[in-house]
Every structure is written in C-alpha cells, then in structure tokens.
Amino acid sequence: MLVLVAQIAHGLVTNPFYQWDRFQYWFLRPTILDGLLITLEVTAYSAVLGLLGGILVALGRLSRSPVLRAVSWTYTWLFRSVPLIVVLLFLYNFSALYKTLSLGVPFGPAFFTFDESRLATDIVVAVVGLSLNEAAYASEVVRSGILAVDQGQHEAASALGLPRSYQFTKIVFPQALRSITPNYVNLLINLIKSTSLVFYVSLLDLFGSAQSMGSTYPGDIVPLLLVATVWYLILTSAVSVVQFYVERYFSRGATRTLPPTPLQKVRTGLRDLRARARREAAI
C-alpha cells in the first residue's frame, strides 16, 4: 500500500502532463471562483431546505395517521430509488409538461398564474432537485434519531400531560440532535459532491466551470480537473473538521474525559520539543 502511494505521489510530481503551472494559473481564476460560489450557494440552500423537508417527512413517517405514513413512505421510497441526475433532468424539462403553474382552489379557479419557464431558472431547478433528494435521505436520519431517544422520555412527557408539539420541540428533538447532527453532516458532504451534477441542467458550478473551460482550452483539461478536485477536497475537508468537533461536542455527556484533538496533540508535541531543547541547552 505504501509503495502504491509512493508511486502515485512520484507520478504527480514528475509527470509533466499534469501541468502544475497551468493548475496554478487556473486555481484562482474568476471563472472558477464564480463556479465555486454557485456550488456553495446551491449547497447552502439545498442543505437547509432538505433538512426542513426531512423533518416534515420523518414526522409523517412517525405519525399516527396511516395516510401521512403512507405518503411519507412513498416519498422516501421514490426519491431514494430514482437517481439524482434523473430528478434534475426531469425538473429541467418540466416545462414540456406544464407551460404555466397556478395557485388557487384545487380543481377550482386559479388566483395566480406563473410562466413555468421564467419561474424554473437553472439555479431553482438545481436547488429544488437537490432539496427533494436530500429530504428523502435526511428524513431517515431524523427518524432514526427520534427513535433513538429512550422510550422512557416519551412516556414521562406524556405522563406530565404536555402537548405533543411541546414534547417534540422541548424534550424529544433536542435529545435526538445528538445522533441526527453527525449523520446529517455526512449527508452534507455527499451533497457537496452531488452539486457537480447541476452542470447537466446548464448551471455552471465548480465542476461546470472547469468543464466549460476545458472545452474552450482542450490542452488544459487535466489541470482544470485537478483544480476542481482540489476545491472539492477543501470543501469536504472543511465540513469533516466541523463534523469532528460536532461529534466531540455531543459526546461530552457520554465520555468523562475527551481525547485530545489533533490540534491539541500538535501543541503538546511542540511544547515537549521546546522543553527538551531547553533542557539540552541547559546541559
């Protein structure tokens, strides 16, 4: 394994076809940074909407109403079964089915009518598609977190005669966050990588910008793909750091003494080295 890693590292350094000078040229170009900004924007909107939708679907799965349970289960089954790219392309071509969208009385008069082609812009299609897909997976995370709360907590809240809404918002959900948050951060990492698919609905995100520039400058396709790769590594690594500290925060109640963080280990190592150097200098 070490030999394989060494060979890959050697190839990255010595192979001239990686064109690291062109990588440096493209890394902070405005076109790439604009695409990066769109990736962050789509990720933020989709993460928030997906989480809110996931909470609603999870509550539907746990509802006493068989209709809500059936609808929520069907939603989860559908969007977990259909590939995300199919969902995005279906929404992108939605205007072929409906030219206008209306708000009004069901099967009755419409109060407001919208031109679907103007309403469903590229970024709207991307956010809606990613949010629908994210909500299906987030609902399972939320539902599992709620079910992980000790049943005695539910029974104690019911015995006090508290309203169900109060039980959920003040007692059950805060405890469920202990298991929901770390798992949802994993979904967020997958969401960042999934945003690369919005290129297929004509939205120039980070991957789309790199791909577009690669079509214009075919000789730079490899360094442009490396640029996109490094930016995705930076984004997902930043989220992974957040995930580490979130898990550490929620583990405080379960562990009496928390292990040192990597940064604390580095500081301790540097402090030990300085102390050793002072002792040797004194001798």
C-alpha positions as YAML, in Angstrom:
chain: A
units: angstrom
residues:
- id: 1
  name: MET
  ca: [0.00, 0.00, 0.00]
- id: 2
  name: LEU
  ca: [2.82, 2.38, 0.90]
- id: 3
  name: VAL
  ca: [4.58, 1.53, -2.36]
- id: 4
  name: LEU
  ca: [1.42, 2.33, -4.34]
- id: 5
  name: VAL
  ca: [1.01, 5.67, -2.54]
- id: 6
  name: ALA
  ca: [4.67, 6.48, -3.18]
- id: 7
  name: GLN
  ca: [4.30, 5.70, -6.89]
- id: 8
  name: ILE
  ca: [1.22, 7.92, -7.18]
- id: 9
  name: ALA
  ca: [2.98, 10.77, -5.37]
- id: 10
  name: HIS
  ca: [6.05, 10.35, -7.58]
- id: 11
  name: GLY
  ca: [3.87, 10.48, -10.70]
- id: 12
  name: LEU
  ca: [2.11, 13.63, -9.53]
- id: 13
  name: VAL
  ca: [5.45, 15.36, -9.07]
- id: 14
  name: THR
  ca: [7.40, 14.10, -12.08]
- id: 15
  name: ASN
  ca: [4.76, 13.62, -14.81]
- id: 16
  name: PRO
  ca: [4.79, 16.79, -16.96]
- id: 17
  name: PHE
  ca: [1.30, 16.12, -18.32]
- id: 18
  name: TYR
  ca: [-0.24, 17.21, -15.01]
- id: 19
  name: GLN
  ca: [0.86, 20.75, -15.98]
- id: 20
  name: TRP
  ca: [1.10, 22.17, -12.47]
- id: 21
  name: ASP
  ca: [1.93, 25.60, -13.88]
- id: 22
  name: ARG
  ca: [-1.47, 25.67, -15.61]
- id: 23
  name: PHE
  ca: [-3.07, 24.37, -12.41]
- id: 24
  name: GLN
  ca: [-1.65, 27.39, -10.59]
- id: 25
  name: TYR
  ca: [-2.93, 29.67, -13.35]
- id: 26
  name: TRP
  ca: [-6.50, 28.35, -13.19]
- id: 27
  name: PHE
  ca: [-6.86, 27.77, -9.45]
- id: 28
  name: LEU
  ca: [-7.96, 31.32, -8.54]
- id: 29
  name: ARG
  ca: [-9.31, 32.46, -11.89]
- id: 30
  name: PRO
  ca: [-12.60, 34.44, -11.62]
- id: 31
  name: THR
  ca: [-14.44, 31.83, -13.70]
- id: 32
  name: ILE
  ca: [-13.51, 29.06, -11.25]
- id: 33
  name: LEU
  ca: [-14.28, 31.21, -8.21]
- id: 34
  name: ASP
  ca: [-17.69, 32.15, -9.65]
- id: 35
  name: GLY
  ca: [-18.44, 28.45, -10.09]
- id: 36
  name: LEU
  ca: [-17.25, 27.79, -6.54]
- id: 37
  name: LEU
  ca: [-19.62, 30.48, -5.25]
- id: 38
  name: ILE
  ca: [-22.54, 28.86, -7.09]
- id: 39
  name: THR
  ca: [-21.59, 25.48, -5.59]
- id: 40
  name: LEU
  ca: [-21.61, 26.98, -2.09]
- id: 41
  name: GLU
  ca: [-24.91, 28.77, -2.74]
- id: 42
  name: VAL
  ca: [-26.67, 25.68, -4.08]
- id: 43
  name: THR
  ca: [-25.27, 23.57, -1.23]
- id: 44
  name: ALA
  ca: [-26.44, 26.02, 1.44]
- id: 45
  name: TYR
  ca: [-29.98, 26.35, 0.08]
- id: 46
  name: SER
  ca: [-30.34, 22.62, -0.54]
- id: 47
  name: ALA
  ca: [-28.97, 21.68, 2.89]
- id: 48
  name: VAL
  ca: [-31.42, 23.93, 4.75]
- id: 49
  name: LEU
  ca: [-34.45, 23.04, 2.62]
- id: 50
  name: GLY
  ca: [-33.50, 19.36, 2.61]
- id: 51
  name: LEU
  ca: [-33.24, 19.28, 6.40]
- id: 52
  name: LEU
  ca: [-36.58, 21.06, 6.87]
- id: 53
  name: GLY
  ca: [-38.21, 18.73, 4.36]
- id: 54
  name: GLY
  ca: [-36.57, 15.74, 6.03]
- id: 55
  name: ILE
  ca: [-38.00, 16.73, 9.42]
- id: 56
  name: LEU
  ca: [-41.51, 17.00, 7.95]
- id: 57
  name: VAL
  ca: [-41.23, 13.65, 6.16]
- id: 58
  name: ALA
  ca: [-39.84, 11.99, 9.29]
- id: 59
  name: LEU
  ca: [-42.74, 13.32, 11.36]
- id: 60
  name: GLY
  ca: [-45.08, 11.95, 8.71]
- id: 61
  name: ARG
  ca: [-43.41, 8.52, 8.97]
- id: 62
  name: LEU
  ca: [-43.90, 8.60, 12.75]
- id: 63
  name: SER
  ca: [-47.44, 9.99, 12.59]
- id: 64
  name: ARG
  ca: [-50.46, 8.11, 13.89]
- id: 65
  name: SER
  ca: [-52.26, 8.86, 10.63]
- id: 66
  name: PRO
  ca: [-51.98, 5.97, 8.14]
- id: 67
  name: VAL
  ca: [-52.40, 8.44, 5.27]
- id: 68
  name: LEU
  ca: [-49.44, 10.56, 6.38]
- id: 69
  name: ARG
  ca: [-47.34, 7.46, 6.97]
- id: 70
  name: ALA
  ca: [-48.16, 6.12, 3.50]
- id: 71
  name: VAL
  ca: [-47.46, 9.44, 1.76]
- id: 72
  name: SER
  ca: [-44.18, 9.94, 3.65]
- id: 73
  name: TRP
  ca: [-43.04, 6.36, 2.98]
- id: 74
  name: THR
  ca: [-43.86, 6.73, -0.72]
- id: 75
  name: TYR
  ca: [-41.91, 9.99, -0.94]
- id: 76
  name: THR
  ca: [-38.86, 8.45, 0.72]
- id: 77
  name: TRP
  ca: [-39.06, 5.30, -1.40]
- id: 78
  name: LEU
  ca: [-39.41, 7.31, -4.63]
- id: 79
  name: PHE
  ca: [-36.54, 9.76, -4.20]
- id: 80
  name: ARG
  ca: [-34.18, 7.17, -2.73]
- id: 81
  name: SER
  ca: [-34.85, 4.88, -5.71]
- id: 82
  name: VAL
  ca: [-34.55, 7.38, -8.58]
- id: 83
  name: PRO
  ca: [-31.03, 8.63, -9.47]
- id: 84
  name: LEU
  ca: [-30.46, 12.30, -8.70]
- id: 85
  name: ILE
  ca: [-29.47, 13.08, -12.29]
- id: 86
  name: VAL
  ca: [-32.86, 11.77, -13.47]
- id: 87
  name: VAL
  ca: [-34.66, 14.02, -10.96]
- id: 88
  name: LEU
  ca: [-32.69, 17.06, -12.11]
- id: 89
  name: LEU
  ca: [-33.26, 16.39, -15.80]
- id: 90
  name: PHE
  ca: [-36.97, 15.75, -15.20]
- id: 91
  name: LEU
  ca: [-37.35, 19.09, -13.43]
- id: 92
  name: TYR
  ca: [-35.25, 20.79, -16.11]
- id: 93
  name: ASN
  ca: [-37.71, 19.58, -18.76]
- id: 94
  name: PHE
  ca: [-40.79, 20.18, -16.61]
- id: 95
  name: SER
  ca: [-41.97, 22.96, -18.93]
- id: 96
  name: ALA
  ca: [-42.65, 20.31, -21.58]
- id: 97
  name: LEU
  ca: [-45.44, 19.02, -19.32]
- id: 98
  name: TYR
  ca: [-46.78, 22.27, -17.87]
- id: 99
  name: LYS
  ca: [-46.38, 25.66, -19.54]
- id: 100
  name: THR
  ca: [-47.84, 27.52, -16.55]
- id: 101
  name: LEU
  ca: [-48.21, 26.96, -12.80]
- id: 102
  name: SER
  ca: [-51.20, 28.26, -10.86]
- id: 103
  name: LEU
  ca: [-52.16, 28.93, -7.24]
- id: 104
  name: GLY
  ca: [-55.80, 28.72, -6.28]
- id: 105
  name: VAL
  ca: [-58.58, 26.40, -5.19]
- id: 106
  name: PRO
  ca: [-57.82, 22.73, -6.04]
- id: 107
  name: PHE
  ca: [-59.85, 21.77, -9.14]
- id: 108
  name: GLY
  ca: [-61.32, 25.30, -9.00]
- id: 109
  name: PRO
  ca: [-60.42, 28.85, -10.03]
- id: 110
  name: ALA
  ca: [-56.78, 29.99, -10.05]
- id: 111
  name: PHE
  ca: [-55.78, 33.19, -8.29]
- id: 112
  name: PHE
  ca: [-52.23, 33.49, -9.59]
- id: 113
  name: THR
  ca: [-50.63, 32.06, -12.71]
- id: 114
  name: PHE
  ca: [-46.89, 31.87, -13.39]
- id: 115
  name: ASP
  ca: [-44.93, 31.18, -16.54]
- id: 116
  name: GLU
  ca: [-43.09, 27.96, -15.68]
- id: 117
  name: SER
  ca: [-40.13, 28.73, -17.93]
- id: 118
  name: ARG
  ca: [-39.49, 32.02, -16.10]
- id: 119
  name: LEU
  ca: [-40.02, 30.58, -12.65]
- id: 120
  name: ALA
  ca: [-37.87, 27.46, -13.09]
- id: 121
  name: THR
  ca: [-34.46, 29.04, -13.67]
- id: 122
  name: ASP
  ca: [-31.34, 26.89, -13.71]
- id: 123
  name: ILE
  ca: [-30.49, 27.57, -10.07]
- id: 124
  name: VAL
  ca: [-34.10, 27.00, -8.96]
- id: 125
  name: VAL
  ca: [-34.16, 23.63, -10.74]
- id: 126
  name: ALA
  ca: [-30.85, 22.69, -9.12]
- id: 127
  name: VAL
  ca: [-31.91, 23.70, -5.61]
- id: 128
  name: VAL
  ca: [-35.35, 22.06, -5.87]
- id: 129
  name: GLY
  ca: [-33.95, 18.81, -7.26]
- id: 130
  name: LEU
  ca: [-31.18, 18.56, -4.69]
- id: 131
  name: SER
  ca: [-33.54, 19.53, -1.85]
- id: 132
  name: LEU
  ca: [-36.11, 16.89, -2.79]
- id: 133
  name: ASN
  ca: [-33.40, 14.23, -2.93]
- id: 134
  name: GLU
  ca: [-31.75, 15.45, 0.27]
- id: 135
  name: ALA
  ca: [-35.05, 15.48, 2.17]
- id: 136
  name: ALA
  ca: [-35.61, 11.78, 1.43]
- id: 137
  name: TYR
  ca: [-32.27, 10.80, 2.98]
- id: 138
  name: ALA
  ca: [-32.47, 13.37, 5.78]
- id: 139
  name: SER
  ca: [-35.88, 12.01, 6.80]
- id: 140
  name: GLU
  ca: [-34.32, 8.63, 7.59]
- id: 141
  name: VAL
  ca: [-31.58, 10.31, 9.63]
- id: 142
  name: VAL
  ca: [-34.12, 12.37, 11.58]
- id: 143
  name: ARG
  ca: [-36.46, 9.41, 12.07]
- id: 144
  name: SER
  ca: [-33.62, 7.22, 13.34]
- id: 145
  name: GLY
  ca: [-32.53, 9.98, 15.71]
- id: 146
  name: ILE
  ca: [-36.03, 10.36, 17.13]
- id: 147
  name: LEU
  ca: [-36.42, 6.60, 17.57]
- id: 148
  name: ALA
  ca: [-33.04, 6.51, 19.34]
- id: 149
  name: VAL
  ca: [-34.41, 8.67, 22.17]
- id: 150
  name: ASP
  ca: [-35.20, 6.49, 25.18]
- id: 151
  name: GLN
  ca: [-38.86, 5.50, 25.25]
- id: 152
  name: GLY
  ca: [-38.98, 6.50, 28.91]
- id: 153
  name: GLN
  ca: [-38.54, 10.13, 27.85]
- id: 154
  name: HIS
  ca: [-41.67, 9.91, 25.69]
- id: 155
  name: GLU
  ca: [-43.62, 8.22, 28.47]
- id: 156
  name: ALA
  ca: [-42.51, 10.74, 31.09]
- id: 157
  name: ALA
  ca: [-43.50, 13.67, 28.88]
- id: 158
  name: SER
  ca: [-46.89, 12.09, 28.18]
- id: 159
  name: ALA
  ca: [-47.43, 11.39, 31.89]
- id: 160
  name: LEU
  ca: [-46.96, 15.09, 32.61]
- id: 161
  name: GLY
  ca: [-49.78, 15.88, 30.21]
- id: 162
  name: LEU
  ca: [-47.61, 18.01, 27.95]
- id: 163
  name: PRO
  ca: [-48.91, 18.77, 24.43]
- id: 164
  name: ARG
  ca: [-47.35, 16.57, 21.73]
- id: 165
  name: SER
  ca: [-45.86, 19.60, 19.98]
- id: 166
  name: TYR
  ca: [-44.17, 20.69, 23.23]
- id: 167
  name: GLN
  ca: [-42.94, 17.14, 23.88]
- id: 168
  name: PHE
  ca: [-41.31, 17.06, 20.47]
- id: 169
  name: THR
  ca: [-39.73, 20.55, 20.39]
- id: 170
  name: LYS
  ca: [-38.57, 20.74, 24.01]
- id: 171
  name: ILE
  ca: [-37.85, 17.16, 25.06]
- id: 172
  name: VAL
  ca: [-37.54, 14.65, 22.22]
- id: 173
  name: PHE
  ca: [-35.93, 16.60, 19.37]
- id: 174
  name: PRO
  ca: [-33.13, 18.23, 21.45]
- id: 175
  name: GLN
  ca: [-32.06, 14.75, 22.58]
- id: 176
  name: ALA
  ca: [-32.39, 13.36, 19.06]
- id: 177
  name: LEU
  ca: [-29.96, 16.01, 17.80]
- id: 178
  name: ARG
  ca: [-27.15, 14.04, 19.46]
- id: 179
  name: SER
  ca: [-27.43, 11.35, 16.77]
- id: 180
  name: ILE
  ca: [-29.00, 13.44, 13.99]
- id: 181
  name: THR
  ca: [-26.31, 16.11, 13.67]
- id: 182
  name: PRO
  ca: [-23.22, 13.94, 12.97]
- id: 183
  name: ASN
  ca: [-25.13, 11.79, 10.48]
- id: 184
  name: TYR
  ca: [-26.56, 14.82, 8.70]
- id: 185
  name: VAL
  ca: [-23.06, 16.24, 8.30]
- id: 186
  name: ASN
  ca: [-22.23, 13.06, 6.35]
- id: 187
  name: LEU
  ca: [-25.18, 13.82, 4.09]
- id: 188
  name: LEU
  ca: [-23.87, 17.36, 3.69]
- id: 189
  name: ILE
  ca: [-20.54, 16.04, 2.41]
- id: 190
  name: ASN
  ca: [-22.38, 13.91, -0.15]
- id: 191
  name: LEU
  ca: [-24.50, 16.93, -1.07]
- id: 192
  name: ILE
  ca: [-21.39, 18.99, -1.86]
- id: 193
  name: LYS
  ca: [-20.20, 16.28, -4.24]
- id: 194
  name: SER
  ca: [-23.68, 15.86, -5.73]
- id: 195
  name: THR
  ca: [-23.77, 19.53, -6.76]
- id: 196
  name: SER
  ca: [-21.43, 18.58, -9.61]
- id: 197
  name: LEU
  ca: [-24.50, 17.13, -11.37]
- id: 198
  name: VAL
  ca: [-26.14, 20.56, -11.76]
- id: 199
  name: PHE
  ca: [-23.83, 21.08, -14.74]
- id: 200
  name: TYR
  ca: [-26.29, 18.91, -16.68]
- id: 201
  name: VAL
  ca: [-29.07, 21.47, -16.12]
- id: 202
  name: SER
  ca: [-26.89, 24.24, -17.60]
- id: 203
  name: LEU
  ca: [-25.71, 25.66, -14.27]
- id: 204
  name: LEU
  ca: [-22.01, 26.47, -14.24]
- id: 205
  name: ASP
  ca: [-20.99, 25.43, -10.75]
- id: 206
  name: LEU
  ca: [-17.42, 24.50, -9.81]
- id: 207
  name: PHE
  ca: [-17.36, 21.35, -11.95]
- id: 208
  name: GLY
  ca: [-19.35, 23.03, -14.72]
- id: 209
  name: SER
  ca: [-16.93, 25.95, -14.88]
- id: 210
  name: ALA
  ca: [-13.94, 23.60, -15.05]
- id: 211
  name: GLN
  ca: [-15.66, 21.52, -17.73]
- id: 212
  name: SER
  ca: [-16.61, 24.61, -19.73]
- id: 213
  name: MET
  ca: [-13.07, 25.99, -19.64]
- id: 214
  name: GLY
  ca: [-11.79, 22.53, -20.57]
- id: 215
  name: SER
  ca: [-13.94, 22.60, -23.71]
- id: 216
  name: THR
  ca: [-12.58, 26.05, -24.60]
- id: 217
  name: TYR
  ca: [-8.97, 25.11, -23.79]
- id: 218
  name: PRO
  ca: [-8.68, 21.35, -24.50]
- id: 219
  name: GLY
  ca: [-5.00, 21.30, -23.63]
- id: 220
  name: ASP
  ca: [-5.80, 22.37, -20.07]
- id: 221
  name: ILE
  ca: [-8.45, 19.75, -19.30]
- id: 222
  name: VAL
  ca: [-6.20, 17.82, -16.87]
- id: 223
  name: PRO
  ca: [-5.13, 20.83, -14.75]
- id: 224
  name: LEU
  ca: [-8.73, 22.08, -14.75]
- id: 225
  name: LEU
  ca: [-9.97, 18.75, -13.43]
- id: 226
  name: LEU
  ca: [-7.23, 18.90, -10.81]
- id: 227
  name: VAL
  ca: [-8.43, 22.38, -9.84]
- id: 228
  name: ALA
  ca: [-11.98, 21.09, -9.35]
- id: 229
  name: THR
  ca: [-10.65, 18.09, -7.41]
- id: 230
  name: VAL
  ca: [-8.62, 20.23, -5.01]
- id: 231
  name: TRP
  ca: [-11.51, 22.63, -4.39]
- id: 232
  name: TYR
  ca: [-13.86, 19.73, -3.63]
- id: 233
  name: LEU
  ca: [-11.22, 18.30, -1.27]
- id: 234
  name: ILE
  ca: [-11.01, 21.66, 0.50]
- id: 235
  name: LEU
  ca: [-14.79, 21.95, 0.88]
- id: 236
  name: THR
  ca: [-15.37, 18.40, 2.09]
- id: 237
  name: SER
  ca: [-12.35, 18.54, 4.41]
- id: 238
  name: ALA
  ca: [-13.67, 21.74, 5.99]
- id: 239
  name: VAL
  ca: [-17.02, 20.05, 6.61]
- id: 240
  name: SER
  ca: [-15.22, 16.99, 8.01]
- id: 241
  name: VAL
  ca: [-13.43, 19.22, 10.52]
- id: 242
  name: VAL
  ca: [-16.79, 20.67, 11.56]
- id: 243
  name: GLN
  ca: [-18.14, 17.12, 11.86]
- id: 244
  name: PHE
  ca: [-15.25, 16.13, 14.15]
- id: 245
  name: TYR
  ca: [-15.95, 18.97, 16.57]
- id: 246
  name: VAL
  ca: [-19.71, 18.43, 16.41]
- id: 247
  name: GLU
  ca: [-19.28, 14.77, 17.33]
- id: 248
  name: ARG
  ca: [-16.85, 15.79, 20.07]
- id: 249
  name: TYR
  ca: [-19.39, 18.29, 21.43]
- id: 250
  name: PHE
  ca: [-22.21, 15.75, 21.55]
- id: 251
  name: SER
  ca: [-20.00, 13.07, 23.11]
- id: 252
  name: ARG
  ca: [-19.34, 15.20, 26.20]
- id: 253
  name: GLY
  ca: [-22.30, 13.69, 28.02]
- id: 254
  name: ALA
  ca: [-21.23, 10.11, 27.26]
- id: 255
  name: THR
  ca: [-17.48, 10.39, 27.94]
- id: 256
  name: ARG
  ca: [-15.99, 11.76, 31.14]
- id: 257
  name: THR
  ca: [-12.62, 12.67, 29.62]
- id: 258
  name: LEU
  ca: [-12.48, 13.61, 25.95]
- id: 259
  name: PRO
  ca: [-9.41, 12.59, 23.94]
- id: 260
  name: PRO
  ca: [-7.21, 15.47, 22.74]
- id: 261
  name: THR
  ca: [-7.93, 16.96, 19.35]
- id: 262
  name: PRO
  ca: [-5.29, 16.80, 16.58]
- id: 263
  name: LEU
  ca: [-4.52, 20.49, 17.18]
- id: 264
  name: GLN
  ca: [-4.05, 19.85, 20.89]
- id: 265
  name: LYS
  ca: [-1.73, 16.94, 20.08]
- id: 266
  name: VAL
  ca: [0.37, 19.20, 17.83]
- id: 267
  name: ARG
  ca: [0.58, 21.87, 20.53]
- id: 268
  name: THR
  ca: [1.57, 19.28, 23.13]
- id: 269
  name: GLY
  ca: [4.24, 17.87, 20.82]
- id: 270
  name: LEU
  ca: [5.69, 21.34, 20.13]
- id: 271
  name: ARG
  ca: [5.67, 22.17, 23.83]
- id: 272
  name: ASP
  ca: [7.52, 18.93, 24.60]
- id: 273
  name: LEU
  ca: [10.09, 19.67, 21.89]
- id: 274
  name: ARG
  ca: [10.72, 23.16, 23.27]
- id: 275
  name: ALA
  ca: [11.05, 21.80, 26.80]
- id: 276
  name: ARG
  ca: [13.51, 19.16, 25.62]
- id: 277
  name: ALA
  ca: [15.52, 21.77, 23.71]
- id: 278
  name: ARG
  ca: [15.74, 23.97, 26.83]
- id: 279
  name: ARG
  ca: [16.91, 21.04, 28.94]
- id: 280
  name: GLU
  ca: [19.61, 20.13, 26.40]
- id: 281
  name: ALA
  ca: [20.72, 23.76, 26.18]
- id: 282
  name: ALA
  ca: [20.99, 23.94, 29.96]
- id: 283
  name: ILE
  ca: [23.23, 20.87, 29.98]
...
